[in-house]
């Protein structure tokens, strides 16, 4: 393989790793707000975030995060979660889907490291 091609491939791989690390930093910073009420491995004020994407779609999580009470009034699953956790009203967060994905990626990454 040509040296220039090897260098280009290495730079591409490094670029992807750098973006992943940056997204992880953003996720960690944003997740700090979540951990006041949500734990990774156990229920707290709200449900555990362990494997949340296996239970709910990103759109569901997004809707619940940006306007919880509106979503509770419109969605039976959201209403069940709300009722199960003593009708505690979750704070509405102004996050983008990308930011929420960063939080979930960070949580998944932390969970994998603890296994």
N, CA, C and O atoms as a MOPAC input file, in Angstrom:
PM7 MOZYME 1SCF
protein

 N      0.84100 1    -1.16800 1     0.00000 1
 C      0.00000 1     0.00000 1     0.00000 1
 C      0.89300 1     1.24000 1     0.00000 1
 O      1.93500 1     1.27000 1     0.65400 1
 N      0.48300 1     2.21900 1    -0.71500 1
 C      1.26200 1     3.45500 1    -0.80600 1
 C      1.24900 1     4.19300 1     0.52900 1
 O      0.23300 1     4.21900 1     1.22200 1
 N      2.38600 1     4.79400 1     0.88300 1
 C      2.45900 1     5.53400 1     2.15400 1
 C      1.42000 1     6.65300 1     2.25500 1
 O      0.85600 1     6.88000 1     3.32500 1
 N      1.16500 1     7.34800 1     1.14800 1
 C      0.18700 1     8.44500 1     1.18400 1
 C     -1.20700 1     7.92000 1     1.49900 1
 O     -1.96100 1     8.55300 1     2.23800 1
 N     -1.55000 1     6.76400 1     0.93800 1
 C     -2.86000 1     6.15900 1     1.18300 1
 C     -2.98600 1     5.74100 1     2.64700 1
 O     -4.03500 1     5.92500 1     3.26400 1
 N     -1.93200 1     5.19000 1     3.18500 1
 C     -1.93000 1     4.78800 1     4.60300 1
 C     -2.14100 1     6.00700 1     5.49400 1
 O     -2.90500 1     5.94900 1     6.45800 1
 N     -1.47600 1     7.09100 1     5.18100 1
 C     -1.60800 1     8.32200 1     5.96600 1
 C     -3.03300 1     8.86200 1     5.87400 1
 O     -3.61000 1     9.27000 1     6.88200 1
 N     -3.59700 1     8.86700 1     4.67600 1
 C     -4.97300 1     9.35200 1     4.49100 1
 C     -5.95000 1     8.49400 1     5.28500 1
 O     -6.83000 1     9.02800 1     5.96000 1
 N     -5.81000 1     7.18200 1     5.21400 1
 C     -6.68800 1     6.29500 1     5.97400 1
 C     -6.53900 1     6.51700 1     7.48000 1
 O     -7.53000 1     6.52400 1     8.21100 1
 N     -5.32200 1     6.69600 1     7.93300 1
 C     -5.08700 1     6.95600 1     9.35700 1
 C     -5.73500 1     8.27400 1     9.78600 1
 O     -6.30300 1     8.35400 1    10.87500 1
 N     -5.65700 1     9.28500 1     8.96000 1
 C     -6.27900 1    10.57300 1     9.28500 1
 C     -7.80200 1    10.47000 1     9.32500 1
 O     -8.44600 1    11.09200 1    10.17000 1
 N     -8.37000 1     9.69600 1     8.42600 1
 C     -9.82300 1     9.49500 1     8.41900 1
 C    -10.26200 1     8.78800 1     9.70000 1
 O    -11.23400 1     9.19400 1    10.33900 1
 N     -9.55300 1     7.74700 1    10.06500 1
 C     -9.87500 1     7.00400 1    11.29300 1
 C     -9.72800 1     7.91000 1    12.51100 1
 O    -10.57900 1     7.90200 1    13.40000 1
 N     -8.65800 1     8.68500 1    12.55200 1
 C     -8.42500 1     9.61200 1    13.65800 1
 C     -9.53700 1    10.65100 1    13.72600 1
 O     -9.97900 1    11.01600 1    14.81600 1
 N     -9.98700 1    11.12400 1    12.58800 1
 C    -11.06800 1    12.11100 1    12.54500 1
 C    -12.35200 1    11.54400 1    13.13900 1
 O    -13.03000 1    12.22200 1    13.91000 1
 N    -12.69200 1    10.29200 1    12.78200 1
 C    -13.89000 1     9.65400 1    13.33600 1
 C    -13.75600 1     9.47200 1    14.84200 1
 O    -14.71400 1     9.70100 1    15.58100 1
 N    -12.58700 1     9.06400 1    15.30100 1
 C    -12.36900 1     8.86900 1    16.73700 1
 C    -12.47400 1    10.19400 1    17.48800 1
 O    -13.03100 1    10.25000 1    18.58400 1
 N    -11.93800 1    11.25400 1    16.89800 1
 C    -11.99600 1    12.57600 1    17.52000 1
 C    -13.44500 1    13.04700 1    17.63700 1
 O    -13.84000 1    13.58300 1    18.67200 1
 N    -14.23400 1    12.85200 1    16.58400 1
 C    -15.64700 1    13.23800 1    16.61400 1
 C    -16.39900 1    12.43100 1    17.66300 1
 O    -17.25400 1    12.97100 1    18.36600 1
 N    -16.09000 1    11.15500 1    17.77400 1
 C    -16.74900 1    10.29500 1    18.76100 1
 C    -16.40300 1    10.75600 1    20.17800 1
 O    -17.28000 1    10.80800 1    21.04000 1
 N    -15.14300 1    11.09000 1    20.42600 1
 C    -14.72600 1    11.57600 1    21.74000 1
 C    -15.40700 1    12.90300 1    22.08200 1
 O    -15.82900 1    13.11600 1    23.21900 1
 N    -15.51000 1    13.79000 1    21.09400 1
 C    -16.15500 1    15.08100 1    21.31700 1
 C    -17.64000 1    14.89100 1    21.63100 1
 O    -18.17500 1    15.53800 1    22.53100 1
 N    -18.29700 1    14.00900 1    20.89400 1
 C    -19.71100 1    13.72900 1    21.15100 1
 C    -19.87900 1    13.12400 1    22.54100 1
 O    -20.85600 1    13.42100 1    23.22800 1
 N    -18.94700 1    12.28700 1    22.95900 1
 C    -18.99600 1    11.68500 1    24.28800 1
 C    -18.85200 1    12.75200 1    25.37600 1
 O    -19.52900 1    12.68600 1    26.40200 1
 N    -17.97100 1    13.73500 1    25.15700 1
 C    -17.80700 1    14.83100 1    26.11700 1
 C    -19.09700 1    15.63600 1    26.24600 1
 O    -19.51000 1    15.99100 1    27.35000 1
 N    -19.72400 1    15.91900 1    25.11600 1
 C    -20.99000 1    16.65800 1    25.11600 1
 C    -22.05500 1    15.85400 1    25.85800 1
 O    -22.79100 1    16.39400 1    26.68400 1
 N    -22.12700 1    14.56100 1    25.55700 1
 C    -23.09700 1    13.68900 1    26.22000 1
 C    -22.89700 1    13.64100 1    27.71900 1
 O    -23.86300 1    13.67500 1    28.48200 1
 N    -21.64500 1    13.56100 1    28.14500 1
 C    -21.33700 1    13.51800 1    29.58100 1
 C    -21.79000 1    14.80200 1    30.26300 1
 O    -22.40100 1    14.76800 1    31.33100 1
 N    -21.48400 1    15.92700 1    29.63800 1
 C    -21.86700 1    17.21600 1    30.21500 1
 C    -23.39200 1    17.33500 1    30.31800 1
 O    -23.91600 1    17.74800 1    31.35200 1
 N    -24.08900 1    16.97800 1    29.26300 1
 C    -25.54800 1    17.08700 1    29.25700 1
 C    -26.20400 1    16.06800 1    30.18200 1
 O    -27.24800 1    16.35400 1    30.76800 1
 N    -25.61700 1    14.89600 1    30.32200 1
 C    -26.19200 1    13.83000 1    31.15600 1
 C    -26.19200 1    14.19200 1    32.63300 1
 O    -26.94000 1    13.60700 1    33.41600 1
 N    -25.36800 1    15.14100 1    33.01300 1
 C    -25.32700 1    15.54600 1    34.42400 1
 C    -26.69900 1    16.00600 1    34.90800 1
 O    -27.03900 1    15.80500 1    36.07400 1
 N    -27.48500 1    16.61800 1    34.03400 1
 C    -28.83900 1    17.04000 1    34.41000 1
 C    -29.76900 1    15.84200 1    34.59100 1
 O    -30.70600 1    15.90300 1    35.38700 1
 N    -29.52600 1    14.77800 1    33.87700 1
 C    -30.39800 1    13.59500 1    33.93000 1
 C    -30.20800 1    12.80200 1    35.21700 1
 O    -31.16000 1    12.24600 1    35.76400 1
 N    -28.98200 1    12.75900 1    35.68700 1
 C    -28.66000 1    11.86300 1    36.80100 1
 C    -29.17100 1    12.35700 1    38.14500 1
 O    -29.02900 1    11.66300 1    39.15200 1
 N    -29.75900 1    13.53600 1    38.17700 1
 C    -30.41700 1    13.97700 1    39.40800 1
 C    -31.64400 1    13.11400 1    39.69700 1
 O    -31.98600 1    12.87900 1    40.85600 1
 N    -32.29000 1    12.65400 1    38.66000 1
 C    -33.53200 1    11.87600 1    38.81900 1
 C    -33.46300 1    10.46600 1    38.22900 1
 O    -34.24300 1     9.59500 1    38.61200 1
 N    -32.54100 1    10.24300 1    37.30800 1
 C    -32.43000 1     8.94600 1    36.63600 1
 C    -31.07500 1     8.32000 1    36.94200 1
 O    -30.03800 1     8.97800 1    36.86100 1
 N    -31.10500 1     7.05300 1    37.29000 1
 C    -29.88100 1     6.30200 1    37.51900 1
 C    -29.69300 1     5.33000 1    36.36800 1
 O    -30.65700 1     4.95800 1    35.69900 1
 N    -28.46600 1     4.92200 1    36.14100 1
 C    -28.19900 1     3.99800 1    35.04100 1
 C    -28.73800 1     2.60000 1    35.34700 1
 O    -29.28200 1     1.94600 1    34.45700 1
 N    -28.59800 1     2.13500 1    36.58200 1
 C    -28.89000 1     0.73900 1    36.87900 1
 C    -30.10300 1     0.51100 1    37.76400 1
 O    -30.44700 1    -0.63700 1    38.04300 1
 N    -30.76000 1     1.57600 1    38.21400 1
 C    -31.87300 1     1.40500 1    39.13700 1
 C    -32.84300 1     2.56100 1    38.96500 1
 O    -32.47400 1     3.61900 1    38.45500 1
 N    -34.06500 1     2.36100 1    39.38300 1
 C    -35.04300 1     3.43700 1    39.35100 1
 C    -34.76600 1     4.40100 1    40.48800 1
 O    -34.21600 1     4.02200 1    41.52200 1
 N    -35.14600 1     5.63000 1    40.29000 1
 C    -34.96700 1     6.67000 1    41.28900 1
 C    -36.25700 1     7.48000 1    41.26700 1
 O    -37.33600 1     6.90600 1    41.40800 1
 N    -36.17900 1     8.77800 1    41.09600 1
 C    -37.36600 1     9.60100 1    40.91100 1
 C    -38.02300 1     9.22400 1    39.58600 1
 O    -39.24900 1     9.20100 1    39.47000 1
 N    -37.18800 1     8.93000 1    38.58900 1
 C    -37.66200 1     8.49100 1    37.27900 1
 C    -37.06600 1     7.12800 1    36.95500 1
 O    -36.26100 1     6.60000 1    37.72200 1
 N    -37.45700 1     6.56400 1    35.82500 1
 C    -36.97700 1     5.22700 1    35.46000 1
 C    -35.48500 1     5.19500 1    35.14000 1
 O    -34.87300 1     6.21400 1    34.82000 1
 N    -34.92500 1     4.00300 1    35.23600 1
 C    -33.53200 1     3.80700 1    34.85900 1
 C    -33.34200 1     4.14800 1    33.38300 1
 O    -34.25000 1     3.97500 1    32.57000 1
 N    -32.16800 1     4.62600 1    33.05800 1
 C    -31.84500 1     4.90800 1    31.65700 1
 C    -31.11600 1     3.73700 1    30.99500 1
 O    -30.75500 1     3.80800 1    29.82100 1
 N    -30.90700 1     2.68000 1    31.74100 1
 C    -30.27500 1     1.47800 1    31.20300 1
 C    -31.11600 1     0.92900 1    30.05100 1
 O    -32.29500 1     0.62200 1    30.22400 1
 N    -30.51300 1     0.81300 1    28.90400 1
 C    -31.16000 1     0.25800 1    27.70500 1
 C    -32.43200 1     0.99400 1    27.30400 1
 O    -33.34600 1     0.38100 1    26.75300 1
 N    -32.50900 1     2.27400 1    27.56600 1
 C    -33.71600 1     3.04200 1    27.25400 1
 C    -34.06600 1     2.98200 1    25.77200 1
 O    -35.24400 1     2.98000 1    25.41500 1
 N    -33.05300 1     2.93400 1    24.90600 1
 C    -33.33800 1     2.89200 1    23.46200 1
 C    -33.89200 1     1.54300 1    23.01800 1
 O    -34.43100 1     1.42600 1    21.91700 1
 N    -33.76600 1     0.53300 1    23.86100 1
 C    -34.38300 1    -0.75800 1    23.54600 1
 C    -35.87100 1    -0.74400 1    23.90400 1
 O    -36.65600 1    -1.53300 1    23.37800 1
 N    -36.24600 1     0.16800 1    24.80800 1
 C    -37.63600 1     0.24900 1    25.25200 1
 C    -38.42600 1     1.34400 1    24.54300 1
 O    -39.64200 1     1.23400 1    24.38800 1
 N    -37.74400 1     2.38700 1    24.11700 1
 C    -38.41000 1     3.55100 1    23.52700 1
 C    -37.62500 1     4.04100 1    22.31300 1
 O    -36.40400 1     3.90000 1    22.24000 1
 N    -38.35900 1     4.62200 1    21.36400 1
 C    -37.70700 1     5.18900 1    20.17200 1
 C    -37.08200 1     6.53500 1    20.53600 1
 O    -37.43000 1     7.13900 1    21.55100 1
 N    -36.15900 1     6.99200 1    19.69800 1
 C    -35.54500 1     8.29300 1    19.91500 1
 C    -36.60200 1     9.38700 1    19.87700 1
 O    -36.53700 1    10.33100 1    20.66400 1
 N    -37.56700 1     9.28000 1    18.98400 1
 C    -38.62000 1    10.28700 1    18.90600 1
 C    -39.44100 1    10.30900 1    20.19900 1
 O    -39.78600 1    11.38300 1    20.69200 1
 N    -39.75400 1     9.13300 1    20.74900 1
 C    -40.50200 1     9.04700 1    22.00700 1
 C    -39.71500 1     9.73900 1    23.12600 1
 O    -40.26600 1    10.54400 1    23.87600 1
 N    -38.43500 1     9.41800 1    23.22500 1
 C    -37.57400 1    10.01300 1    24.25300 1
 C    -37.50100 1    11.52800 1    24.05300 1
 O    -37.56700 1    12.28700 1    25.02000 1
 N    -37.36600 1    11.95800 1    22.82200 1
 C    -37.28800 1    13.37900 1    22.50300 1
 C    -38.56900 1    14.09700 1    22.93300 1
 O    -38.51000 1    15.13000 1    23.60000 1
 N    -39.72000 1    13.55100 1    22.55300 1
 C    -40.99800 1    14.17800 1    22.90600 1
 C    -41.17200 1    14.26300 1    24.41900 1
 O    -41.63600 1    15.27700 1    24.94100 1
 N    -40.80000 1    13.20000 1    25.11300 1
 C    -40.93100 1    13.19100 1    26.56900 1
 C    -39.97700 1    14.19900 1    27.20500 1
 O    -40.30900 1    14.81300 1    28.21900 1
 N    -38.81400 1    14.37100 1    26.62500 1
 C    -37.79500 1    15.26000 1    27.18900 1
 C    -38.12400 1    16.73600 1    26.97400 1
 O    -37.95100 1    17.54400 1    27.88700 1
 N    -38.58800 1    17.09200 1    25.79800 1
 C    -38.78600 1    18.51800 1    25.50900 1
 C    -40.09000 1    19.08200 1    26.08600 1
 O    -40.17400 1    20.27200 1    26.38700 1
 N    -41.11100 1    18.21800 1    26.23900 1
 C    -42.38100 1    18.70500 1    26.79400 1
 C    -43.10200 1    17.53800 1    27.46700 1
 O    -44.08000 1    17.01800 1    26.92800 1
 N    -42.62600 1    17.12700 1    28.63500 1
 C    -43.14200 1    15.91500 1    29.27300 1
 C    -44.64400 1    15.92400 1    29.53000 1
 O    -45.32100 1    14.93600 1    29.24300 1
 N    -45.16800 1    17.00000 1    30.05500 1
 C    -46.58200 1    16.98900 1    30.41700 1
 C    -47.48700 1    16.97700 1    29.19300 1
 O    -48.54400 1    16.34500 1    29.21500 1
 N    -47.10100 1    17.64900 1    28.15100 1
 C    -47.87900 1    17.59600 1    26.89700 1
 C    -47.86100 1    16.16800 1    26.35900 1
 O    -48.88900 1    15.64200 1    25.93300 1
 N    -46.68300 1    15.55000 1    26.38400 1
 C    -46.56000 1    14.18800 1    25.86200 1
 C    -47.34400 1    13.19900 1    26.73400 1
 O    -47.95100 1    12.26300 1    26.21400 1
 N    -47.33300 1    13.40000 1    28.03600 1
 C    -48.09600 1    12.53900 1    28.94500 1
 C    -49.58300 1    12.62300 1    28.60800 1
 O    -50.29200 1    11.61800 1    28.65800 1
 N    -50.04600 1    13.80300 1    28.27100 1
 C    -51.46900 1    13.97100 1    27.94700 1
 C    -51.84000 1    13.33700 1    26.60800 1
 O    -53.01200 1    13.05200 1    26.36200 1
 N    -50.85600 1    13.11500 1    25.74700 1
 C    -51.11700 1    12.60700 1    24.40000 1
 C    -50.75800 1    11.13200 1    24.19100 1
 O    -51.25000 1    10.50400 1    23.25300 1
 N    -49.90700 1    10.57800 1    25.05500 1
 C    -49.34300 1     9.25400 1    24.80200 1
 C    -49.59400 1     8.33200 1    25.99500 1
 O    -49.22000 1     8.65400 1    27.12300 1
 N    -50.22300 1     7.19600 1    25.74400 1
 C    -50.57700 1     6.28300 1    26.84600 1
 C    -49.34800 1     5.69200 1    27.53200 1
 O    -49.35900 1     5.51100 1    28.75000 1
 N    -48.29700 1     5.38900 1    26.78700 1
 C    -47.07700 1     4.85900 1    27.41300 1
 C    -46.42500 1     5.90900 1    28.30800 1
 O    -45.94600 1     5.59300 1    29.39700 1
 N    -46.40800 1     7.14300 1    27.85100 1
 C    -45.84900 1     8.23600 1    28.65900 1
 C    -46.68200 1     8.42400 1    29.92300 1
 O    -46.13900 1     8.67500 1    30.99900 1
 N    -47.99200 1     8.30400 1    29.79100 1
 C    -48.88000 1     8.42000 1    30.95100 1
 C    -48.61500 1     7.30400 1    31.95600 1
 O    -48.63500 1     7.53900 1    33.16400 1
 N    -48.36600 1     6.08200 1    31.45800 1
 C    -48.04100 1     4.95300 1    32.33900 1
 C    -46.75300 1     5.22300 1    33.12600 1
 O    -46.69100 1     4.97000 1    34.32900 1
 N    -45.73100 1     5.73500 1    32.44300 1
 C    -44.46700 1     6.05500 1    33.10900 1
 C    -44.69900 1     7.13300 1    34.16800 1
 O    -44.22000 1     7.01800 1    35.29600 1
 N    -45.42700 1     8.16600 1    33.80100 1
 C    -45.73100 1     9.26500 1    34.71500 1
 C    -46.44500 1     8.74700 1    35.97000 1
 O    -46.08500 1     9.11500 1    37.08900 1
 N    -47.44300 1     7.90400 1    35.78100 1
 C    -48.19500 1     7.35900 1    36.91100 1
 C    -47.35300 1     6.40900 1    37.76000 1
 O    -47.45200 1     6.40600 1    38.98700 1
 N    -46.53100 1     5.61000 1    37.09900 1
 C    -45.69200 1     4.64400 1    37.81200 1
 C    -44.71000 1     5.34100 1    38.75600 1
 O    -44.39300 1     4.81400 1    39.82200 1
 N    -44.23800 1     6.50400 1    38.37300 1
 C    -43.25000 1     7.23000 1    39.17700 1
 C    -43.91300 1     8.37000 1    39.95600 1
 O    -43.42400 1     9.49900 1    40.00100 1
 N    -45.04500 1     8.02200 1    40.56400 1
 C    -45.74800 1     8.89900 1    41.51800 1
 C    -46.14600 1    10.25300 1    40.95200 1
 O    -46.23700 1    11.24300 1    41.67700 1
 N    -46.38200 1    10.28100 1    39.65200 1
 C    -46.86100 1    11.49800 1    38.99500 1
 C    -45.91700 1    12.69000 1    39.21300 1
 O    -46.34600 1    13.84200 1    39.25800 1
 N    -44.63800 1    12.38300 1    39.34500 1
 C    -43.62800 1    13.44100 1    39.48200 1
 C    -43.41800 1    14.06100 1    38.10000 1
 O    -43.12300 1    13.36500 1    37.12900 1
 N    -43.57300 1    15.35800 1    38.03700 1
 C    -43.44700 1    16.06200 1    36.76700 1
 C    -41.98800 1    16.25600 1    36.40900 1
 O    -41.23200 1    16.87700 1    37.15700 1
 N    -41.59400 1    15.72000 1    35.25900 1
 C    -40.22300 1    15.88000 1    34.78600 1
 C    -40.02800 1    17.29500 1    34.25300 1
 O    -40.92100 1    17.87000 1    33.63100 1
 N    -38.85800 1    17.83500 1    34.50600 1
 C    -38.49500 1    19.14800 1    33.96300 1
 C    -38.39500 1    19.03600 1    32.44400 1
 O    -37.85500 1    18.06000 1    31.92300 1
 N    -38.90900 1    20.02700 1    31.74400 1
 C    -38.76900 1    20.07200 1    30.28500 1
 C    -37.37300 1    20.60000 1    29.95400 1
 O    -36.93000 1    21.60400 1    30.51100 1
 N    -36.69700 1    19.92000 1    29.05100 1
 C    -35.35700 1    20.32600 1    28.63700 1
 C    -35.38100 1    20.72700 1    27.17100 1
 O    -35.96500 1    20.03100 1    26.34100 1
 N    -34.76000 1    21.82900 1    26.85900 1
 C    -34.67500 1    22.30900 1    25.47900 1
 C    -33.42400 1    21.71600 1    24.83200 1
 O    -32.39000 1    22.37400 1    24.71700 1
 N    -33.54600 1    20.47900 1    24.42100 1
 C    -32.43600 1    19.77100 1    23.79400 1
 C    -32.82600 1    19.36000 1    22.38600 1
 O    -34.00300 1    19.14300 1    22.09700 1
 N    -31.84800 1    19.25400 1    21.52300 1
 C    -32.08400 1    18.75200 1    20.17200 1
 C    -32.01900 1    17.22300 1    20.19200 1
 O    -31.53900 1    16.62300 1    21.15400 1
 N    -32.50300 1    16.61200 1    19.12800 1
 C    -32.39400 1    15.15600 1    19.01900 1
 C    -30.92900 1    14.72700 1    19.03700 1
 O    -30.58700 1    13.68600 1    19.59600 1
 N    -30.07400 1    15.53400 1    18.42400 1
 C    -28.64200 1    15.22600 1    18.41400 1
 C    -28.07000 1    15.26200 1    19.82800 1
 O    -27.26900 1    14.40100 1    20.19100 1
 N    -28.46700 1    16.23500 1    20.61900 1
 C    -27.98700 1    16.32400 1    22.00100 1
 C    -28.50300 1    15.14000 1    22.82900 1
 O    -27.76500 1    14.57500 1    23.63700 1
 N    -29.75100 1    14.77600 1    22.62800 1
 C    -30.31000 1    13.62500 1    23.34100 1
 C    -29.58000 1    12.35000 1    22.92500 1
 O    -29.28900 1    11.49800 1    23.76500 1
 N    -29.28700 1    12.21900 1    21.65100 1
 C    -28.50800 1    11.06200 1    21.18100 1
 C    -27.12800 1    11.03200 1    21.83600 1
 O    -26.63300 1     9.96500 1    22.19800 1
 N    -26.51100 1    12.20100 1    21.98600 1
 C    -25.20100 1    12.27000 1    22.64400 1
 C    -25.29300 1    11.79800 1    24.08900 1
 O    -24.41400 1    11.08300 1    24.56700 1
 N    -26.35300 1    12.19600 1    24.78400 1
 C    -26.55700 1    11.74700 1    26.16100 1
 C    -26.70400 1    10.23200 1    26.19900 1
 O    -26.06500 1     9.56000 1    27.00800 1
 N    -27.54400 1     9.70100 1    25.32600 1
 C    -27.79200 1     8.25300 1    25.31500 1
 C    -26.54200 1     7.47600 1    24.90800 1
 O    -26.27500 1     6.40500 1    25.45400 1
 N    -25.77900 1     8.00200 1    23.96000 1
 C    -24.51400 1     7.36500 1    23.57100 1
 C    -23.54900 1     7.33800 1    24.75600 1
 O    -22.89100 1     6.32900 1    25.00900 1
 N    -23.47400 1     8.44700 1    25.47000 1
 C    -22.60000 1     8.51800 1    26.65000 1
 C    -23.03300 1     7.48400 1    27.69700 1
 O    -22.19900 1     6.75300 1    28.23300 1
 N    -24.31600 1     7.42600 1    27.97900 1
 C    -24.82600 1     6.47500 1    28.97500 1
 C    -24.53400 1     5.04200 1    28.53600 1
 O    -24.09800 1     4.22000 1    29.34200 1
 N    -24.77300 1     4.74600 1    27.26700 1
 C    -24.46900 1     3.39500 1    26.75600 1
 C    -22.98700 1     3.08100 1    26.89900 1
 O    -22.61700 1     1.96900 1    27.27400 1
 N    -22.14400 1     4.05300 1    26.60300 1
 C    -20.69600 1     3.86700 1    26.68500 1
 C    -20.26800 1     3.60300 1    28.12700 1
 O    -19.45800 1     2.71100 1    28.37900 1
 N    -20.80100 1     4.36300 1    29.06300 1
 C    -20.46900 1     4.16700 1    30.48500 1
 C    -20.94400 1     2.79200 1    30.94500 1
 O    -20.23600 1     2.10500 1    31.68100 1
 N    -22.12800 1     2.39100 1    30.52000 1
 C    -22.67400 1     1.09200 1    30.90500 1
 C    -21.81900 1    -0.05100 1    30.36800 1
 O    -21.60100 1    -1.04300 1    31.06500 1
 N    -21.33300 1     0.08100 1    29.13100 1
 C    -20.49700 1    -0.97300 1    28.54300 1
 C    -19.18200 1    -1.10500 1    29.30300 1
 O    -18.68200 1    -2.21600 1    29.48500 1
 N    -18.62300 1     0.00500 1    29.74300 1
 C    -17.35900 1    -0.03000 1    30.48300 1
 C    -17.52700 1    -0.68000 1    31.84800 1
 O    -16.57200 1    -1.25300 1    32.37100 1
 N    -18.72400 1    -0.60700 1    32.44200 1
 C    -18.95500 1    -1.17600 1    33.77400 1
 C    -19.22500 1    -2.66300 1    33.72700 1
 O    -19.20800 1    -3.31900 1    34.76800 1
 N    -19.47600 1    -3.22100 1    32.54200 1
 C    -19.75800 1    -4.65400 1    32.41800 1
 C    -18.53200 1    -5.48100 1    32.68200 1
 O    -18.59100 1    -6.70900 1    32.62100 1

